[in-house]
Amino acid sequence: MRNKIRIGECILNYRRKHRLTQDEFGKLLGVSPQAVSKWERKICYPDIFLLPIISDLIGISIAEMVK
């Protein structure tokens, strides 16, 4: 079974659940709303140094995000 990177999906689900815009979520991480949009659309992924911060913020382990 192949691993699937789910970071964008996890971010999108968290944002919708907490009614945050991409801009608001981006401000929590110090990134642009365009970056958040690209993550959610799987165009690119967050910098590896942001993964622990994202993990803590959304309450999902890094391992779960890259299942």
CYANA upper distance limits for C-alpha pairs under 8 A (distance plus 0.5 A):
  3 ASN  CA     66 VAL  CA      7.36
  3 ASN  CA     67 LYS  CA      5.74
  4 LYS  CA     66 VAL  CA      6.33
  4 LYS  CA     67 LYS  CA      5.74
  5 ILE  CA     65 MET  CA      6.70
  5 ILE  CA     66 VAL  CA      4.62
  5 ILE  CA     67 LYS  CA      6.57
  6 ARG  CA     10 CYS  CA      6.63
  6 ARG  CA     64 GLU  CA      8.31
  6 ARG  CA     65 MET  CA      5.41
  6 ARG  CA     66 VAL  CA      5.99
  6 ARG  CA     67 LYS  CA      7.45
  7 ILE  CA     11 ILE  CA      6.71
  7 ILE  CA     39 TRP  CA      7.81
  7 ILE  CA     40 GLU  CA      8.10
  7 ILE  CA     45 TYR  CA      7.94
  7 ILE  CA     65 MET  CA      5.39
  7 ILE  CA     66 VAL  CA      7.07
  8 GLY  CA     12 LEU  CA      6.60
  8 GLY  CA     39 TRP  CA      5.34
  8 GLY  CA     40 GLU  CA      4.37
  8 GLY  CA     41 ARG  CA      7.19
  8 GLY  CA     42 LYS  CA      6.70
  8 GLY  CA     45 TYR  CA      8.04
  9 GLU  CA     13 ASN  CA      6.65
  9 GLU  CA     40 GLU  CA      6.49
 10 CYS  CA     14 TYR  CA      6.64
 10 CYS  CA     58 ILE  CA      8.41
 10 CYS  CA     65 MET  CA      7.25
 11 ILE  CA     15 ARG  CA      6.59
 11 ILE  CA     40 GLU  CA      7.31
 11 ILE  CA     58 ILE  CA      7.84
 12 LEU  CA     16 ARG  CA      6.67
 12 LEU  CA     40 GLU  CA      6.54
 13 ASN  CA     17 LYS  CA      6.57
 14 TYR  CA     18 HIS  CA      6.66
 14 TYR  CA     58 ILE  CA      6.74
 15 ARG  CA     19 ARG  CA      6.15
 15 ARG  CA     20 LEU  CA      5.38
 15 ARG  CA     21 THR  CA      7.30
 15 ARG  CA     22 GLN  CA      8.07
 15 ARG  CA     25 PHE  CA      7.60
 16 ARG  CA     20 LEU  CA      6.87
 20 LEU  CA     24 GLU  CA      6.31
 20 LEU  CA     25 PHE  CA      6.69
 21 THR  CA     25 PHE  CA      6.72
 22 GLN  CA     26 GLY  CA      6.39
 22 GLN  CA     33 PRO  CA      5.39
 22 GLN  CA     34 GLN  CA      8.27
 22 GLN  CA     36 VAL  CA      6.46
 22 GLN  CA     37 SER  CA      7.28
 23 ASP  CA     27 LYS  CA      6.66
 23 ASP  CA     32 SER  CA      7.16
 23 ASP  CA     33 PRO  CA      4.96
 23 ASP  CA     36 VAL  CA      8.47
 24 GLU  CA     28 LEU  CA      7.08
 24 GLU  CA     33 PRO  CA      8.30
 25 PHE  CA     29 LEU  CA      7.34
 25 PHE  CA     33 PRO  CA      8.08
 25 PHE  CA     36 VAL  CA      8.13
 26 GLY  CA     30 GLY  CA      6.32
 26 GLY  CA     31 VAL  CA      5.26
 26 GLY  CA     32 SER  CA      5.88
 26 GLY  CA     33 PRO  CA      5.86
 26 GLY  CA     35 ALA  CA      8.14
 26 GLY  CA     36 VAL  CA      6.75
 27 LYS  CA     31 VAL  CA      6.56
 27 LYS  CA     32 SER  CA      7.65
 29 LEU  CA     50 LEU  CA      8.23
 29 LEU  CA     53 ILE  CA      8.10
 29 LEU  CA     54 ILE  CA      8.18
 31 VAL  CA     35 ALA  CA      6.98
 31 VAL  CA     36 VAL  CA      8.03
 32 SER  CA     36 VAL  CA      7.24
 33 PRO  CA     37 SER  CA      6.67
 34 GLN  CA     38 LYS  CA      6.73
 35 ALA  CA     39 TRP  CA      6.79
 35 ALA  CA     46 PRO  CA      8.43
 36 VAL  CA     40 GLU  CA      6.74
 37 SER  CA     41 ARG  CA      6.71
 38 LYS  CA     42 LYS  CA      6.53
 38 LYS  CA     43 ILE  CA      5.55
 38 LYS  CA     44 CYS  CA      6.32
 38 LYS  CA     45 TYR  CA      8.05
 39 TRP  CA     43 ILE  CA      6.62
 39 TRP  CA     44 CYS  CA      5.91
 39 TRP  CA     45 TYR  CA      5.68
 39 TRP  CA     46 PRO  CA      7.16
 46 PRO  CA     50 LEU  CA      6.82
 46 PRO  CA     51 LEU  CA      7.44
 47 ASP  CA     51 LEU  CA      7.50
 49 PHE  CA     53 ILE  CA      8.37
 50 LEU  CA     54 ILE  CA      6.57
 51 LEU  CA     55 SER  CA      6.40
 51 LEU  CA     62 ILE  CA      7.20
 52 PRO  CA     56 ASP  CA      6.63
 52 PRO  CA     62 ILE  CA      7.48
 53 ILE  CA     57 LEU  CA      6.58
 54 ILE  CA     58 ILE  CA      6.59
 55 SER  CA     59 GLY  CA      6.16
 55 SER  CA     60 ILE  CA      5.70
 55 SER  CA     61 SER  CA      5.97
 55 SER  CA     62 ILE  CA      6.33
 56 ASP  CA     60 ILE  CA      7.41
 56 ASP  CA     61 SER  CA      8.15
 60 ILE  CA     64 GLU  CA      6.89
 60 ILE  CA     65 MET  CA      7.51
 61 SER  CA     65 MET  CA      7.04
 62 ILE  CA     66 VAL  CA      6.94
 63 ALA  CA     67 LYS  CA      6.46
